[in-house]
Amino acid sequence: MESVIESKPELRKTLLAKRRAMTLQRWLSDSEKIQAHAVSLPLLVQAERVHCYVSMEHDREARTLELLEKLALERKAVYMPYIEKGVMKNAVYHQGQRFRVSPSAPATPEPLALSEEMRFDVVFVPLAGFDRSGGRIGFGKGWYDRFFSSLSSCGVHPVKVGLAFSFQEVPSVPCDPWDERLDMVVTENEIINCQHNSR
């Protein structure tokens, strides 16, 4: 576990450097374990509409492609984020989806099919770091905080699940008033119920 560092930017920088230093073998092996834990979640089995990001693999983000494919294969309605002018929108994910990959931005589905769907049961959330009470260090853009705020204003409160490697855990994430807390975090070692650890 990382020692406490004062600011989010410092934490982010330290944790992302550690993630990028992972060997290919460890990244693939631990990602496989994370996805296996994720698909075993009872709430995911019951979910009908799931929102899940496409992992930025050059950045050693925990892989999500097999998870996305499994969800699509189970005929769940699957969506992924699409960023347009700084706003996160919902794109439909289809089995065997193709992407345009950028080294500096999330993958873009091709062809792109946007959706106005808001009634998500589960949303998988990317992160740079986390703590056990659901504090999350994102990437400084605020996309997911605004996204969840928008859903909440419509009366929609999906289960927010972070996917991370265990070394991305910190004792305490410094939180701002607008930060959205995670309900669960799935690592290669365990499934953490953040609501049981909330402050």
C-alpha positions in Angstrom: 0.0 0.0 0.0 1.3 3.5 -0.8 2.2 5.9 1.9 0.1 9.1 2.2 0.9 11.8 -0.3 -0.7 15.1 0.2 -2.3 16.0 -3.1 -4.3 14.1 -5.7 -1.9 15.1 -8.5 1.1 13.7 -6.6 -0.8 10.5 -5.8 -1.9 10.2 -9.4 1.6 10.7 -10.8 3.1 8.1 -8.4 0.4 5.5 -8.9 0.3 5.8 -12.7 4.1 5.5 -12.9 3.9 2.3 -10.9 1.2 0.9 -13.1 3.1 1.8 -16.3 6.1 -0.1 -14.9 4.2 -3.4 -14.7 5.6 -6.2 -16.8 3.4 -7.4 -19.6 3.0 -10.8 -18.0 1.9 -9.4 -14.6 -0.5 -7.0 -16.3 -2.2 -9.7 -18.3 -2.3 -12.2 -15.4 -3.6 -9.7 -12.8 -6.1 -8.2 -15.3 -7.5 -11.7 -15.9 -8.0 -12.2 -12.2 -9.7 -8.8 -11.9 -12.1 -9.6 -14.7 -12.9 -13.0 -13.2 -13.8 -11.4 -9.9 -15.9 -8.8 -11.7 -18.0 -11.3 -13.6 -18.7 -13.3 -10.4 -20.4 -10.3 -8.8 -24.1 -11.2 -8.2 -25.2 -7.6 -9.0 -23.6 -8.0 -12.4 -25.3 -11.3 -13.1 -28.7 -9.6 -12.4 -27.9 -6.3 -14.2 -29.6 -5.6 -17.5 -27.8 -2.3 -18.5 -24.0 -2.0 -17.9 -21.7 0.9 -18.6 -18.0 0.0 -18.9 -15.0 1.8 -20.2 -12.5 0.3 -22.7 -9.1 -0.1 -21.0 -6.2 2.1 -22.3 -3.8 -0.8 -22.6 -0.7 1.3 -23.4 -1.3 2.9 -20.0 -1.5 -0.6 -18.3 -5.1 0.0 -17.3 -6.7 -3.2 -16.0 -8.0 -4.9 -19.1 -11.8 -4.7 -19.7 -12.1 -6.1 -23.3 -12.9 -9.7 -22.2 -15.4 -8.3 -19.6 -17.2 -6.2 -22.3 -17.3 -9.2 -24.7 -18.8 -11.5 -22.0 -21.4 -9.0 -21.1 -22.4 -8.5 -24.7 -22.4 -12.3 -25.3 -24.9 -12.6 -22.4 -27.1 -10.2 -24.3 -27.0 -7.5 -21.7 -27.3 -3.9 -23.0 -23.7 -2.7 -22.9 -22.5 0.9 -23.2 -19.2 2.6 -23.1 -18.1 6.2 -22.7 -17.5 8.5 -25.6 -15.9 11.9 -25.0 -17.1 14.8 -27.2 -15.9 18.3 -26.4 -15.1 17.5 -22.8 -18.5 15.8 -22.2 -18.9 12.1 -21.6 -21.7 10.6 -23.7 -22.9 7.0 -24.0 -21.9 4.8 -27.0 -23.5 1.4 -27.7 -21.1 -1.5 -27.4 -21.7 -4.5 -29.7 -20.1 -7.9 -29.5 -16.9 -7.8 -31.5 -16.8 -4.0 -31.4 -14.0 -2.3 -33.4 -12.2 0.8 -32.1 -10.1 3.6 -33.1 -7.3 3.8 -30.5 -5.5 7.0 -29.5 -2.4 7.1 -27.3 -3.8 10.1 -25.4 -7.6 9.5 -25.3 -10.2 6.7 -24.7 -10.9 4.4 -27.6 -13.6 5.5 -30.0 -16.0 2.8 -31.2 -16.4 2.3 -35.0 -19.0 2.7 -36.1 -20.1 5.2 -33.4 -23.7 4.8 -32.2 -24.7 7.2 -29.4 -27.5 6.5 -27.0 -29.6 8.6 -24.6 -29.9 5.6 -22.2 -29.5 6.7 -18.5 -30.9 3.7 -16.6 -27.7 1.9 -15.9 -27.6 -0.8 -13.2 -23.8 -1.0 -13.0 -21.1 1.4 -14.1 -17.5 0.3 -14.2 -15.2 3.2 -13.4 -11.5 3.7 -14.3 -9.1 5.1 -11.7 -5.6 5.9 -10.8 -6.0 5.2 -7.1 -8.6 4.3 -4.5 -9.1 3.8 -0.8 -11.4 1.4 1.1 -14.1 3.9 1.8 -14.7 4.4 -1.9 -12.5 7.5 -2.4 -11.3 7.6 -6.0 -8.4 9.3 -7.8 -9.4 9.8 -11.4 -7.5 11.4 -14.1 -8.3 15.0 -13.3 -10.9 15.6 -16.0 -14.1 15.2 -13.9 -15.9 13.2 -16.6 -17.3 10.6 -14.3 -18.2 13.0 -11.4 -20.3 15.0 -13.9 -21.7 11.8 -15.4 -22.9 10.5 -12.0 -24.2 13.9 -11.0 -26.3 13.9 -14.2 -27.6 10.4 -13.6 -28.4 11.3 -10.0 -30.4 14.3 -11.1 -32.6 11.9 -13.1 -33.1 9.6 -10.1 -30.7 7.0 -11.4 -28.2 5.6 -8.9 -26.2 2.7 -10.5 -23.7 0.7 -8.5 -20.3 2.3 -9.1 -17.5 -0.4 -9.4 -13.8 0.5 -9.7 -11.4 -1.9 -11.4 -7.8 -1.6 -10.1 -4.6 -3.4 -9.2 -4.1 -3.8 -5.5 -1.0 -1.6 -5.4 -3.3 1.3 -6.5 -4.8 1.4 -3.0 -3.8 4.3 -0.7 -4.8 4.8 3.0 -7.0 7.8 2.3 -7.9 9.7 -0.9 -8.2 13.5 -0.4 -11.8 14.1 -1.5 -13.5 17.3 -2.8 -17.3 17.9 -2.3 -18.1 17.0 -5.8 -16.2 13.7 -5.8 -18.4 10.6 -6.3 -17.5 7.7 -4.1 -17.3 4.1 -5.4 -19.5 1.4 -4.0 -17.1 -1.4 -4.7 -13.5 -1.9 -6.0 -12.4 -5.1 -7.7 -8.7 -6.0 -7.6 -6.8 -9.1 -8.5 -6.9 -10.2 -4.8 -10.4 -9.3 -3.6 -13.7 -7.5 -3.9 -13.9 -4.6 -1.6 -17.3 -3.4 -0.4 -16.6 0.3 0.1 -20.0 0.9 1.8 -18.9 -1.3 4.7 -15.8 0.9 5.1 -17.4 4.3 4.6 -16.4 7.0 6.9 
